[in-house]
């Protein structure tokens, strides 16, 4: 089945918001007296807000009741929103726009598949909301990656079967979600980390339509 649609994760693929998540979580962990490093932050990629807080509490060997967890998760998100409200088009990652425009010119369907509820704000701030035929995000799905819900929803929204979709993902949980959806997956990052992806590139600057077709054909073999 030929690939006719591309679904992009947002954070770490289209824009680099990982640093803003880190800054917001760091503010919270400093307040809680928990040592939190950038290496720890890697564990949170592709993970929902509440699941991320659970990981942080595990790191700090802390326990909180559910009400307090909700308070801290909300506080972290408020800080994160402070940061992303200042984003500009300059923060779109290299190679993203040329690749997506090439895909659109070739009549590919293009969608976002992100667990973030802040996806609409980020797309608006960097000025690319018009590039996508559909946006599936945390506002319309209930299950976090590695559950395939977000990618299946994106495929449904653009009217393309899962087997005709390729997902671009930078997180282990996201790669697993793409595979669980029955989709081709191209990892963005390190092949040592994204071991389950069909192919891995360092960024979309390495991608073009010809290369996508080569990866697609290799995956069929």
Secondary structure, DSSP 8 states (H G I E B T S, - for coil): ----EEEE-SBTTTB--HHHHHHHHHHHHHHHT----HHHHHTTTT--HHHHHHHHHHHTT----HHHHHHHHHHHHHHHHHHHTT--GGGB-TTHHHHHHHHHHTT-EEEEE-S-TTHHHHHHHHT-GGG-SEEE-TTT--S-TTSTHHHHHHHHHHT--GGGEEEEESSHHHHHHHHHTT-EEEEES-TTT-TTSSEEESSGGG--HHHHHHHHHHHH-
